[in-house]
Amino acid sequence: MGFEMATKKENKTVINDQSVDNFLNSVEDEGKRADSFEILELMKQVTSLEPKMWGTSIVGFGNKHYKYESGREGDMPVIGFSPRKQNLTIYSLRLGEQEALLSKLGKYTTGKGCLYIKRLKDVDMATLKTMIEDAFKHGSDH
């Protein structure tokens, strides 16, 4: 008369050895592909790290362990992005602490801690770089 242990839910978005360049080269939209390589270089410059694929569609830099009050835990990139169909999505920015920077950024939308940009030409790149630097500094364990 024992009780069954709940099965631990595995995270789908895990770091892997897939090629970042192959993934970005597979982006069909030419402009989004070019923007993706520009964000890639910017994040390399800011983090001084090599990018890794997380799951099948997120390019991430660094590795941060998290644990929620629910007990769920895992790893995630310190900073990352994905060329989604609708937008270029940038993950792990500190949007709540960056209102002043957001006001200077240009055209974007946000949701659930993500920054959505249609095209990089619509945003101020110096401001975006500052936001990425800030997020990496505060999100990194080093």
C-alpha positions in Angstrom: 0.0 0.0 0.0 2.7 2.5 -1.0 2.2 5.6 -3.1 3.7 6.2 -6.4 6.4 8.8 -6.9 5.5 11.6 -9.3 7.6 11.3 -12.4 10.0 14.1 -12.8 9.2 16.2 -15.8 12.2 16.6 -18.0 13.0 20.1 -19.4 12.8 20.2 -23.2 15.1 23.1 -23.6 18.5 21.6 -22.7 22.0 22.5 -23.9 23.2 20.3 -26.8 26.0 20.0 -29.4 23.9 21.0 -32.4 25.6 23.6 -34.7 24.5 27.2 -34.0 25.7 28.3 -37.5 23.7 25.5 -39.1 20.6 26.5 -37.2 20.9 30.2 -38.0 21.7 29.4 -41.7 18.4 27.5 -41.8 16.4 30.6 -41.0 14.4 31.2 -44.2 13.8 34.9 -43.9 17.0 36.6 -45.2 16.6 39.7 -43.1 15.9 37.7 -39.9 18.9 35.4 -40.7 21.2 38.5 -41.0 19.8 40.0 -37.8 20.4 36.7 -36.0 24.0 36.6 -37.0 24.3 40.2 -35.9 22.8 39.4 -32.4 25.1 36.3 -32.3 28.2 38.5 -32.7 26.9 41.1 -30.2 26.3 38.4 -27.6 29.7 36.8 -28.2 31.3 40.2 -27.8 29.4 41.0 -24.5 29.8 37.5 -22.9 33.2 36.4 -24.3 31.6 33.0 -24.5 30.9 30.6 -27.4 27.2 30.1 -28.1 25.5 26.8 -27.6 22.1 25.5 -28.8 19.5 25.0 -26.2 16.7 22.7 -27.4 16.1 23.0 -31.1 15.7 26.8 -31.5 17.4 28.8 -28.8 21.0 30.1 -29.0 22.3 30.6 -25.5 25.4 31.9 -23.7 26.5 30.7 -20.3 24.6 28.3 -18.1 22.6 29.2 -15.0 20.9 26.8 -12.6 17.4 27.7 -11.3 15.1 26.2 -8.8 11.5 27.3 -8.3 9.5 27.1 -5.1 7.5 24.3 -6.7 10.7 22.2 -6.6 11.2 22.3 -10.4 14.7 23.0 -11.3 17.0 22.9 -14.3 19.5 24.9 -16.3 19.1 27.7 -18.7 21.3 30.1 -20.7 22.3 33.3 -18.9 21.3 35.2 -22.0 20.0 34.0 -25.3 17.9 34.5 -28.4 15.8 32.8 -31.0 14.8 33.8 -34.5 11.1 33.0 -34.2 8.6 33.2 -37.1 7.1 36.5 -35.9 10.0 38.2 -34.1 13.6 37.9 -33.0 13.2 36.9 -29.4 15.8 37.8 -26.8 15.7 35.9 -23.5 16.7 36.6 -19.9 16.9 40.4 -20.1 16.0 42.2 -16.9 13.1 44.1 -18.4 11.6 45.1 -15.0 14.9 46.9 -14.1 15.5 48.4 -17.5 12.6 50.8 -18.1 15.0 53.8 -18.8 16.8 51.7 -21.4 13.5 50.4 -22.9 12.4 54.0 -23.4 15.4 54.6 -25.7 15.3 51.2 -27.5 12.9 51.9 -30.4 10.2 49.5 -31.7 9.7 46.3 -29.7 7.2 44.4 -27.6 7.7 42.3 -24.5 6.2 39.3 -22.8 7.1 36.9 -20.0 10.6 38.3 -19.6 11.3 38.3 -23.4 12.0 41.1 -25.7 10.5 40.8 -29.2 12.0 42.7 -32.1 10.8 42.6 -35.7 14.0 43.9 -37.2 17.3 45.2 -35.7 17.1 48.3 -37.8 14.1 49.3 -35.7 16.1 49.5 -32.5 19.0 51.4 -31.1 21.9 48.9 -31.1 23.9 50.7 -28.4 20.9 50.6 -26.1 20.3 46.9 -26.9 24.0 46.2 -26.2 23.8 47.9 -22.8 20.7 45.9 -21.9 22.4 42.6 -22.9 25.5 43.6 -20.9 23.4 44.4 -17.8 21.4 41.2 -18.1 24.6 39.1 -18.5 26.3 40.8 -15.6 23.4 40.3 -13.2 22.5 36.8 -14.5 25.9 35.3 -14.5 27.5 33.6 -11.5 30.9 34.9 -12.3 
